[in-house]
Amino acid sequence: MAYGDPPYGPFETGANVEPLSTSSGNSLLFDADRTIFYVLDFFGYLITTYPGPRLVQAMAAAGVMGANALPLSRAVAQKYPTDPGPYLQENQFQFPLLCVYRTRATTTQKTAGWEEDQCGLEVLYALPPLNLGQAERVQPILNAVVTALRHKLTQSYDPGYAPPGGQPGDSPWDPPFAFVDQIALTEWRFGFLEGTNNLYFPAVTITGFVKERENYVPTGAGPLNGADITGDLYGADGTVLDPFVQASTASAPTITALSVSSGPAGGGTVVTLTGTGFENGPQWGPAELQVLFGGRPASAIRWNSPTRVAATTPAMLGAGTVAVVLTNPDGQTATSPTRFTFA
């Protein structure tokens, strides 16, 4: 069936919009791979804030020196969005070194309206070269680094972290930052950097993945405006397979107001979101309406109408002001102009 001309205009994956701007003034990493930009920034903050002070203390006590023969004073000296392996012999790095880069990717959830890309992530955190005595006193910090990253990534935010361009308590994965559907760390390996001759660089390598939604930037109503279509795929024996095409041309939702803008950090506050385009119903299959407070899902949601949704705030780890984001089952999102404060 012909649905009209395909949308050959601008499109986006996560928060990256193409065609890329040639006059934005941003770094190329920010414009071309915003997810890695925010992962590097968030992880660098976590390492510096949580295990970092004790690491600096331990390195000073063990006499660990930097390239300029001075005691190391930072838990993250450099951050790179690439695998450092090919460059280790070029003396291009300062340690401790944090690298986050993409590995193999796949595309899932293919629909006429959007796709979801799942890409592997590799995270490397490496300490300066150590002798045996220094390693005994400093290397245990690697486990604390993993714990901090894993815990805070599960929480999706930190009350003291402000993404570049945001405010403390904002989740770096929510719009308008990285616009990530899901991100996780799944496996870590403790060891050392290879290919460094007789120098011993203790390191931990962490494997994970990130899911980002890919869709066309709306430029106006199309021939499917107002239609939601699901198509079944039939096998040769007549078996009906799972739906493989879903085209949603509904307008994106909007949030105009919150009934309550503050509540206890323990959660339990019922907040009514007022706006437009709130979707709910069996036509979306397993997908569900979601409301996130600072990246954490509401503990309960009740859809009242396309203009009203009630959400119960989740328990948070501490006080802070966070963004409130609603995601329709078709993947379109809305961010409240009013932020919610946990006290």
Residue pairs with C-beta under 8 A, 6 or more apart in sequence:
3 112
3 222
3 223
3 224
3 247
4 222
4 223
4 224
7 216
7 219
7 222
9 216
9 217
9 219
10 17
10 18
10 19
10 216
10 217
10 219
11 17
11 18
11 214
11 215
11 216
11 217
12 18
12 179
12 214
12 215
12 216
12 217
13 117
13 212
13 213
13 214
14 34
14 35
14 178
14 179
14 180
14 212
14 213
14 214
15 34
15 35
15 175
15 176
15 177
15 178
15 179
16 31
16 32
16 33
16 34
16 35
17 217
20 31
20 32
21 31
24 31
27 37
29 36
29 37
29 81
30 37
33 81
33 102
34 177
34 178
34 179
35 178
35 180
35 183
35 210
35 212
36 81
36 100
36 101
36 102
37 81
37 178
38 163
38 164
38 172
38 173
38 177
38 178
39 100
39 121
39 123
39 172
39 178
39 183
39 210
40 79
40 80
40 81
40 98
40 100
41 79
41 163
41 164
41 172
42 152
42 158
42 161
42 163
42 172
43 98
43 100
43 123
43 149
44 76
44 79
44 98
45 158
45 161
46 148
46 149
46 152
46 158
46 161
47 75
47 76
47 96
47 98
47 125
47 145
47 148
47 149
48 74
48 75
48 76
49 158
49 160
49 161
50 144
50 148
50 152
51 75
51 141
51 144
51 145
51 147
51 148
52 74
52 75
52 76
53 75
54 141
54 144
55 75
55 96
55 138
55 141
55 144
56 72
56 73
56 74
56 75
58 137
58 138
58 141
59 71
59 72
59 128
59 138
60 71
60 72
61 137
62 130
62 133
62 134
62 137
62 138
63 71
63 134
64 71
64 72
64 128
64 130
64 134
64 138
65 71
65 72
65 128
66 72
66 77
66 94
66 95
66 128
67 94
72 95
72 96
72 128
74 96
75 96
76 96
76 97
76 98
77 94
77 95
77 96
77 97
78 93
78 94
78 95
78 97
78 98
79 97
79 98
79 99
79 100
80 93
80 97
80 98
80 99
80 101
81 99
81 100
81 101
82 99
82 101
83 99
83 101
83 122
83 124
84 93
84 97
84 99
84 124
84 126
84 193
85 194
85 195
87 93
88 193
88 195
88 196
89 195
89 196
95 126
95 127
95 128
95 129
95 201
96 125
96 126
96 127
96 128
97 124
97 125
97 126
98 123
98 124
98 125
99 122
99 123
99 124
99 125
100 121
100 122
100 123
100 124
101 121
101 122
102 119
102 120
102 121
102 122
103 119
103 120
103 121
103 122
104 119
104 120
105 117
105 118
105 119
105 120
106 117
106 118
106 119
107 115
107 116
107 117
107 118
107 214
108 115
108 116
108 117
108 118
108 211
109 115
109 116
110 244
110 245
111 245
111 246
111 247
111 248
112 224
112 229
112 245
112 246
112 247
113 215
113 246
113 247
113 248
113 249
113 330
113 331
114 213
114 214
114 215
114 248
114 330
114 331
115 213
115 214
115 215
116 181
116 211
116 212
116 213
116 214
116 331
117 211
117 212
117 213
117 214
118 209
118 210
118 211
119 209
119 210
119 211
119 212
120 207
120 208
120 209
121 183
121 185
121 207
121 208
121 209
121 210
122 205
122 206
122 207
123 149
123 185
123 205
123 206
123 207
123 208
124 203
124 204
124 205
124 206
125 142
125 145
125 203
125 204
125 206
126 193
126 201
126 202
126 203
127 138
127 139
127 141
127 142
127 201
127 202
127 203
128 201
129 196
129 199
129 200
129 201
130 138
130 139
130 200
130 201
130 202
131 200
135 200
135 202
138 202
139 202
142 190
142 202
142 203
142 204
143 190
145 204
146 188
146 204
146 206
149 185
149 206
150 185
152 158
153 183
153 184
153 185
155 295
155 296
155 317
156 171
156 173
156 292
156 294
156 295
156 296
157 169
157 170
157 171
157 172
157 294
157 295
157 296
157 322
159 168
159 169
159 316
159 317
159 318
159 319
159 320
160 168
160 320
161 168
161 169
161 170
161 172
162 168
162 169
162 170
163 170
163 171
163 172
163 177
165 176
165 177
166 172
166 177
167 321
167 339
168 320
168 321
169 294
169 320
169 321
169 322
169 323
169 339
170 177
170 294
170 322
170 323
171 177
171 292
171 294
171 295
171 322
171 323
172 178
173 179
173 180
173 183
173 295
174 292
174 295
174 323
174 325
174 335
175 325
175 333
175 335
176 335
179 212
179 213
180 210
180 211
180 212
181 211
181 212
181 213
181 331
182 209
182 210
182 211
183 208
183 209
183 210
183 211
184 208
184 209
185 206
185 207
185 208
186 207
186 208
186 209
187 206
187 207
187 208
188 204
188 205
188 206
188 207
189 204
189 205
189 206
189 207
190 203
190 204
191 202
191 203
191 204
191 205
192 200
192 201
192 202
192 203
193 201
193 203
213 331
215 331
218 252
221 249
222 249
224 247
224 249
225 249
226 249
226 250
227 247
227 249
228 246
228 247
228 248
228 249
228 250
228 283
228 330
229 245
229 246
229 247
230 243
230 245
230 246
230 283
230 285
231 243
231 244
231 245
231 246
232 240
232 241
232 243
232 244
233 240
233 241
233 242
233 243
233 244
234 240
234 241
235 241
243 285
246 285
246 330
248 330
248 331
248 332
250 277
250 279
250 328
250 330
250 332
251 276
251 277
252 277
252 328
252 332
252 333
252 334
253 275
253 276
253 277
253 278
253 279
253 326
253 328
253 332
253 333
253 334
254 275
254 276
254 277
254 334
255 273
255 274
255 275
255 324
255 326
255 334
255 335
255 336
255 337
256 274
256 275
256 276
256 337
257 273
257 274
257 275
257 336
257 338
258 271
258 272
258 273
258 274
258 324
258 336
258 338
258 340
259 271
259 272
259 273
259 274
260 269
260 270
260 271
260 272
260 340
261 338
261 339
261 340
261 341
262 269
262 340
262 341
262 342
262 343
263 269
263 271
263 313
263 340
263 341
263 342
263 343
264 342
264 343
265 315
265 316
265 317
265 318
265 319
265 342
265 343
266 315
266 316
267 299
267 312
267 313
267 314
267 315
267 316
268 299
268 312
268 313
268 315
269 312
269 313
270 310
270 311
270 312
270 313
271 310
271 311
271 312
271 313
271 324
271 340
272 304
272 308
272 309
272 310
272 311
273 291
273 308
273 309
273 310
273 311
273 324
273 326
273 336
274 307
274 308
275 307
275 326
275 334
276 306
276 307
277 306
277 328
277 332
277 334
278 289
278 303
278 305
278 306
278 307
278 308
278 309
278 326
278 328
279 289
279 306
279 328
279 329
279 330
280 289
280 303
280 329
284 329
284 330
287 329
287 330
287 331
288 329
289 301
289 303
289 309
289 326
289 327
289 328
289 329
290 297
290 298
290 301
290 326
290 327
291 297
291 298
291 301
291 309
291 311
291 324
291 325
291 326
291 327
292 298
292 323
292 324
292 325
292 326
292 327
293 311
293 313
293 314
293 316
293 322
293 323
293 324
293 340
293 342
294 316
294 320
294 322
294 323
294 340
294 342
295 322
296 314
296 316
297 314
298 311
298 312
298 313
298 314
299 312
299 313
299 314
299 315
300 311
300 312
301 309
301 310
301 311
301 312
302 309
302 310
302 311
303 309
304 310
309 326
313 340
313 342
316 322
316 342
318 342
319 341
319 342
319 343
320 341
320 342
321 339
321 340
321 341
321 342
322 339
322 340
322 341
322 342
323 335
323 336
323 339
323 340
324 335
324 336
324 338
324 339
324 340
325 333
325 334
325 335
325 336
326 333
326 334
326 336
327 333
